[in-house]
Amino acid sequence: MAGVLAEEPMPGYLQLFSTAPSVILDAYRDCKDCGIELSIQTLLDHAHLTPTEIMLFLLCVVMWTSLRWALTSYLFEPFAHRCRLHSNDAVKMPESAWKLVFYTMSWSYCTYLLFFCDYGFFHNPSSVFHNWKSGMQVPMDISFAYLIQGSFYGHSIYAVVYMDAWRKDSAVMLLHHCITLALIAFSYAFRFHNIGLLVLFLHDLNDILLEFTKLNIYFKIRGGKSYMINDFLSTVGFVFFGITWFWFRLYWFPLKVLYVSFITSLKSVPNIPFYFFFNTLLFALLLMNIYWFRMVVRVLTGQMKGINDVREYEENEFQEPLEAESHNSGHLHSEKG
């Protein structure tokens, strides 16, 4: 691929966590935008968002919300009822179907930008801050990716409160969407768009596998009958979900993104604006990745007997509908007999 010379060596966890504290301390001592007044001035000097871009963002938020409503009303819900899903699963299925469609599209586009265009950020992450300048032009194809993703997370914040089924971790999901939207907006406004593109690529694949797994869980029981193909696909989806979660979010994300953002960014751009705020957002994202990874560990260690509605539901919430469905099915057969 043009523009990529050779893949730079990956740092290790030890190198990241042993080097970062001293680098952060030095950055704090040399900080030129610490304090409220200096931060406001830095924001005015370096943040670049035009009224047109803000208007496009709002229009796309409305577009995603309207498109989801249309697909849910005229495609996903009728399909769920036609398949005779359990009532609880029929309610949750449209949300997962919608997210599967979006994340497949968005991740495919990020993959295209990183591996089929002249961007070498994935193979050489330290290059994301090379030649950085305040107010520099963002390539149109990357701007489009930011518009798609930013407006989707704007829609998602609305959806968690008004459209999605409320779950045990909905409050955490709301916080996650707010942090991600802030990260997207900040990356674009301060022209850290290259590293933002890496963040999006490393997170969206897991969402594809998550929604694929959940959909197959919902379709295990249809019309009172159990379908082994969906049970098999949900297991396969969960295995790949667990593997890619660790690989993309807990291995590549810290070592390709956090290492660059915390350490090498200061070599390319000394006194980079809002160093602490930007890295706090990235670190918060890492903590959430670790928080949700506990579910995978619970399954692998046998603390959870089966694969339930991944990440958001406790086992008894999933088992009770299945038991009720089995009971109803058995009762129906006995009446027919």
N, C-alpha and C positions, 0 to 999 in steps of 0.2 A: 504493500500500500504506500502510495506517495506520502511523503511527510513523516514517515516513521523510519528511523534509522535502525535502532536496536532497542530491545526492551531493557529498561534499567533494572538493576537488581532490587528485589523486594526487601525492605527492612523487616526485622522481626519484632515480635511483641516486646521483648526485652529492650531492644534498641529504642522503641517508641516510648515505653513507660519510664525508662531510665534517663532519656534525653529531654523529654517534654518538660518536666518540672523546672530544670535549670533554664531552659529556653523561655518558658512562661515568666519566670522570675525576672530575667533580663529584660523581657519585653515590657513588663510592668514598670521597671525602673526607668526605661527609656520612653514610656508612653507619652505621646504628644496630644492625645485627644481624650485623656481621662478627665473625668469631672463633667458636670452637667453642661456648663457653658461651652467648654471645648468640644463636647460631643455634639451639641447642637450646631456649632459652627462647622464641624467636620461633616455632619450630615448635609448641611446646606452646600458645602463645597464639592462633595463627592457623589451624592446620591442623584441619579438622573432617571426620572420617570416623567414622561410627557402626559398632558391631559388626554391625548389620543390613545396612548397605551392604557391608561386607567379606564377609559371608556370602553375600549375593546375587551379588557378584562371583565368588566361588569356585564357587558353584552354576552360574553361567552359563559359566564356563570348562569345567566338566565337561559342560554341555549342548552347547556348540559342538564339543567333542572327540567326544562320542557321536554327534551329528548328522552330523559329517563322516565318521566311521567307517561309519555306516549308509548314507549316500548313496554313499560310495565302494564299499562292498561290494555293495550291492543295485542301484545305478543306474549309476554312472560306469564301474566296471571291466567289468561285463557289456556296456555299450554300446561301450566301447573294443574289446573282443574281437569283438563282433558286427560292428564296422566294419573289423576286420582291420587295425588299426594296426600299425606297426612295433613290435617288442617294447619298445624304449627309449621310444617315444612313448606306448605303452599304459601304461607305468609312471608317466609324468609327467602324462598327461592328467587323471586325477582331481583332482590338486592344483590345477591351473589352473581346472578346472570349479567346484570348491568355492569358490575365491577369487573367481571371476567372480560366482557367486551371492551371496556375502556382500557384496562391495564394491558391487554394483549396488543391493542393498537399503540398505546403510548410507549411500551417497552420495545416494540418492534421498530418504532421510529428512532428511539434513542440508540438502539443497536445499529441501525442504519447509519446514523451520524458518526458513531464511534468507530465502526469497523469498515464502512464502505465509502466514507468520505475522507478528505485530507486532514483529519484530526487525529493526533497521536496521543491524546490525553490518557487513554486507558493503559497503553504500553509504557508511556513515560509521564506518570502523574505529576512529577515536579515541573513539567513544562506548562502547567495550567496557569501559573503566575508569570511566566516569561513575557516580557514586553508589555506588562500590565500598565495601563495609563488611566487616570481618572477621566471618565466620560468617553472612553474609547468606543468605537462602533462595534455593535454586536452583530455577527453574521445573521442574515435573515432566517436561515434554516434553524439556527439555535434559538433565535427570538421566537419562532413559531413553536418550538418545543416548550419554551417557558410559558407562552400564552396558553397552550393546551393544558399543561400541568398546573399552572397557577390557578387558572379559572376552575379546573376540576376540583382542586382542594378548597377553593372558595365555595363551590357547590356542595362539597362534602361536609363542610362545617354546617351549612344549612340543613343538609340531609340527616345528619346525626340527630339533630334536635327535632326535625319536623317530618322526616320521611322514613328513616330506618327503624327497625324494631329495637327497642331499648334493651341493652345487654349488660352483663355484670361489669364489663370494661368500657362501656360507652363513654364514660367521663374521661378515661385515659385516651380513647380514640379521638375524642374532641380536642384534647390537649395535643395529641399527635398531629392532627390536621392543622391546628393553629401554628404549631412549631414549623411544620413542613411548609405551610404557606408563607410564613415569615422568612424562612430560609430561601425559598424560591424568589420572593420579592427582593430580599436583601442581595442575593447573588446577582440578580439582574440589575438592580439599581446601582450597585457598586461595581458592576462589571467583573464580578467573580463568576461569570456564567460558565466558564469551562469546568470548574470544579463542581458547580451545581449540576451540570449534565452528568458527571460521574455519579453523583449521589442518586439521581433519579434512576439511572441505569442499574445501580446495585440494589435498589429496593423494589422495583416494579415486578421483577420476575417472581419473587416470593408471593406477591399478591395474586399473580396469575395462578400459581399452583395452589394457593390457599382457597381461592374461590372455586377452582376446578374440583378440589377435594370436597369442599362443602356441598357443591351441587350433586356430586355422586352420593354423598351421605343422604341428602334429601331424597334422591331417587332410588335408594335401596328398597324402600317399601312403597309399592304403588298398587293401589286397589286391594290392599290387604295381603299382597303377595311379596315375598322377598326375592330380589334379583341379585344373583351372585356376581354378575358382571360389574354392577355398580359398587358392590362390596370390594371387589378386586381393584377396580380403578381408584376407589377412595384410598385403599391401602398404598397403592403405587404412588398416587399423588401426594400422600402424606410423607412417604419415605423421601421422595425428591424434594418436597417442601422443607423437611428437616435438614437434608444435606445442603441444599442451596441457601437456607437461612444462615447456617454456620459459615458456609463458604463465601457468600456474597456480603452478608451483613456483619458477621463477627470476625471474618478474616480479611477479605479484601477492603471492606469499608474502613476499618481502623488503619490498615497498613498502606492503602492507596490514597485515602482521603484525609484522615485525621493526621497522619504523619506529615503530609504535604502542608495541610492547613496550619498545624501547630508549629512545625519546625522549618520546613524548607521555604515557606512563604516569606519569612523574614529575610532569607538570603536573597530572594529575587526582588522583594519590595520592602526595604527597611522602613519601619514605622507605618506599616500597612494600616489603612483606616479601619476602625472598629474591629481590630484583631480579637479582642476578648469577647465581644458580643457574638460575632460570627462563629467563633469556636465553641462558645457556650451552647449555641443552637445545635451544632454538630454533635457535641458531647451528649446533650440531652437525647438526641436521636439514638445514639449508641446505647444509652441506658435503657431506653424503651425497647430496643432490639433484644437486649439481655433479659429484660422483664418478660417479654413474650416468649422467649426461647425456653423458659422454664416448662412450658407445656410439652415440648418435644422431649425434654429430659424426663418428665413424669411418665410419658408413655414408654420410653426406652427402658426405664428402670422398673416398670411394672406397677407404678403407683396408680396408673389409670388403666383400667381393664381393656378399654377399646378406644377406637378413634371416634370422638364425638364431633360436635360442631366446633371445629378447630378454633382454639384460642379464646373464644368468647363464652362458652357454656361449660357448666360443670357436668359430670357424667350422669348424675341422677336426672338432670333436665332433659338429657337425650334418651336415657333408658326408659323413662316413664311413658313417653309417647309411643315407643316401640312396643312396650308391654301392653299398653292399651290397644294398639293396633292389632297385636297378635291375639289378644283376648277377644276383640270384636270379630276378627277373622274366624277364630275358632267357634265363636258363638253363632256366626253366620252359617258356617258349615254344618253345625249340629242341627240348626233349624232346617237347612236344606235336606239333611239326612232324615 
